Structures are given as C-alpha cells and as structure tokens.
Amino acid sequence: MEIRLFKPSIGKEELENIKDTFDTAWMGLGPKVSEFEREWTKYIGSATSVAVNSGTAALHLALAAFGFKPGAKVLVTGLTFVASATCILYNRLDPVFVDVDYETLSMSLTDMERKVTKDCVAIIVVHFAGHPAPMDKIMDFARTYKLKVIEDCAHCAGGEYLGKKLGTWSDIGCFSFEEKKAMTTGDGGMIVSHDPDLIEPLRARRWVGIDKDTWKRVAGYTKTGGADPRHWYYEVADLGYKYNMNDLAAAIGLAQLKKLDQMNCNKARLIGAYLEGIRELACVQPLLPYNLEKSSYWIFGIRCPDRDKFILHLKRSNIATGVHYLPLQQHPLFSQYHYDTPIIDEVWPSILTLPLFADMTMIELNYVVESLKQCAQNDMV
Ligand SMILES: *Cc1c(COP(=O)(O)O)cnc(C)c1O
C-alpha cells in the first residue's frame, strides 16, 4: 500500500464538463468562468466573485484592492503558507508576524493587541488547517483599530463559523483551488466580497488591465457585430496582471463545487475515525480541537514530541507525511523581519500532517493508524 498526503477527488463529472469546453473550443477566459463565478457567489453567499488562476493571485489582488500606501503594515500569522505573506510584499507593504493561539494554531488575538500600531492597515486571517478563526472577535478588533480584513480561505472552502460561511465575514475572502486543497481546478482561486465596488475593479486587473472580456467582444468581430470597425478597441488604465482563470479550469470547478459539501463531509468522517484511532496513544495528540460539525478541515495532523521518528517510520510503511508549516520567519525571504512568536517556536517542531483526502478508504486510514501505533509501541520497548 502507498498512501498520498492529499489527493483530488475527480472523475467522470469533471471529464464531462471538460468535454463541453472542448466541443465549443473556447478554453481561455470565457463563459464557463462567468458561470463558475455565479455559482460560487450563490454557494458562498457573497455579493460577487472574481475567479483567478491561483489563491496566491487572489491574495495579491485582494490586498491591492485597498490601494494602501507602500510601507504600511499588515498583521499576518507567522504559521502559514508563504503566499499568505508574499502578497504583502507584492503590494510593497510590511508584514507584522503574529503568534498563534496554542490550541487552535490560528492568529492570537492577545498577540495582535500587543503588536498592532498606528502604521497597521490590515489583517490577513488564515483559517489554519480549516479550523475557523474567531471572526466575530477579529472583526471587533479590526473595527476598533480601523483595519481592513482579508480572510485567506485556502484551507477551508465551504466551512462555516457561527452559521456563516468563511470568507464572507470580512472585507474580502480568498480561496485556492490548487490540486491539494478542499476542491480543485488544477490551479485556481476566487476572490469574494459583500462589497462589489471593492472587488469589481479586480476583474480588469486579473486580465492585464483590460476592462472588457475578449470573449464578450468576439461576437462583434464578425457579422453580428454590425458596422462597427472598432470592435477590437480596448484601453488599459490600470496596471493589471495575467491572473485570469480559464474555461477549462472553470469547467472542472463547476463539477467540483457540486461535490464540495460531500467531500468536506467525508473528511469529517475520516477525522472522526483518526481521533478514535489515536485516542489511546499517550505520546500523540490531535493537532487541533477538531469540531466536525459543518466543518471543512484540510489537514488532519498530530502533535508528537519525536516527530522525525514518526516521519521515518511512516515513510518505511509507504505513508506520506508533511509539516505545515516551517514558521514564516525562518524563511530567508523574511529574515529582515523580527517579531517574537514564542508559541509558534514551541509548537511547530512537534506538528505533523497525516494523509487526508475525500476518497481515502477506511482500509487506508486504519493502515496509517496501525503504523502510528507500531511506532509508538517501539518507543516503549
Ligand atoms: C495553498 C495556499 C495559498 C495559495 O494558494 P495557491 O492556489 O496555491 O496559489 C494561500 N494561502 C494558504 C494558507 C495556502 O495554503
């Protein structure tokens, strides 16, 4: 047996949607992207959505939407994927690395209170591993200090907090459809907001700054366009990027979205089985206080003091593992920033990510649990 860490759940529905796209032979930014945006808006409950080609692009554009002055500061957790913070650098802003809460590993409000200054303009909240950050409290904090808030929902597509979808609590929500995430379009991302004025300008910015979608102009190129010789005309006013989603990706996304709740539900069931399986292992604790109701967890992980021993043991059983994440401040890219994050420093050497994906079988899961048990037992003799 060989067990991957993550695996997309894709099949004939996705293939059929792709076939549609082949039949129309329109693969770039086109009607499927618009359809996917409409469906996503409906599903999430935002006012509007803008589809892009990655979660990283979503974060870059989302932060750009506010037009902050270069040099301003943005609060971000120190334990996340680099893209949560590189978007700050893309916008010539400075990250302020915030420590995490010991239990949930999401941004610590206490530490945020400590680190916020008058130079801070925004917070990037990551729902770490899919565990919802306390958005009610974070939004209160943001109002007090007049900060804008972006939710990085790369780990939690479809998840809720207090009955409200993650990504809709703040000014802008950003999603990733990278192949390892809760649902995938190969690569892709989505920007959502309850304020269309804030993110509608991003539609041009994801398309090199062109304020008209080519596919909407294309009809005008031929007879149906009538006698307008300037059907080709557009102008660029805004510095844009080539960040658009394409129809091939959107076709996959439309099929994946229909399965998203079921995939999240499967993972909740698998996490329940993992928790049961490791309950008696004294040297292994669950990574998080998993709350499986209406959840959208991306990571099932454990905390174990002798992490390398577990990694090597599982590797010998052909079981993939991961570490999410090396603290951001340990990357050379961020070496010029110095913020104390004692809880991250204490916790991160013990965290280990185990295989979890919607189509994982109980046979596979039990095989992982058995391997963990063997490793823990070897410890005692
Ligand atoms: C995956 C991820 C991203 C970036 O998403 P891509 O689609 O891979 O660009 C951003 N933030 C977090 C927390 C992620 O895990």
The ligand as an SDF file (V2000), in Angstrom:
LIG
                    3D

 15 15  0  0  0  0  0  0  0  0999 V2000
   -2.3970   26.9840   -0.8470 C   0  0  0  0  0  0  0  0  0  0  0  0
   -2.3920   28.2510   -0.0760 C   0  0  0  0  0  0  0  0  0  0  0  0
   -2.3760   29.5100   -0.6970 C   0  0  0  0  0  0  0  0  0  0  0  0
   -2.0990   29.7100   -2.1390 C   0  0  0  0  0  0  0  0  0  0  0  0
   -2.9100   29.0750   -2.9970 O   0  0  0  0  0  0  0  0  0  0  0  0
   -2.4110   28.6820   -4.4760 P   0  0  0  0  0  0  0  0  0  0  0  0
   -3.6820   28.4140   -5.1800 O   0  0  0  0  0  0  0  0  0  0  0  0
   -1.5170   27.5010   -4.3390 O   0  0  0  0  0  0  0  0  0  0  0  0
   -1.6900   29.8800   -5.0240 O   0  0  0  0  0  0  0  0  0  0  0  0
   -2.5160   30.6300    0.0910 C   0  0  0  0  0  0  0  0  0  0  0  0
   -2.6240   30.5410    1.4260 N   0  0  0  0  0  0  0  0  0  0  0  0
   -2.6220   29.3600    2.0680 C   0  0  0  0  0  0  0  0  0  0  0  0
   -2.7750   29.3380    3.5450 C   0  0  0  0  0  0  0  0  0  0  0  0
   -2.4830   28.1730    1.3350 C   0  0  0  0  0  0  0  0  0  0  0  0
   -2.4440   27.0040    1.9780 O   0  0  0  0  0  0  0  0  0  0  0  0
  1  2  1  0
  2  3  1  0
  2 14  2  0
  3  4  1  0
  3 10  2  0
  4  5  1  0
  5  6  1  0
  6  7  2  0
  6  8  1  0
  6  9  1  0
 10 11  1  0
 11 12  2  0
 12 13  1  0
 12 14  1  0
 14 15  1  0
M  END
$$$$
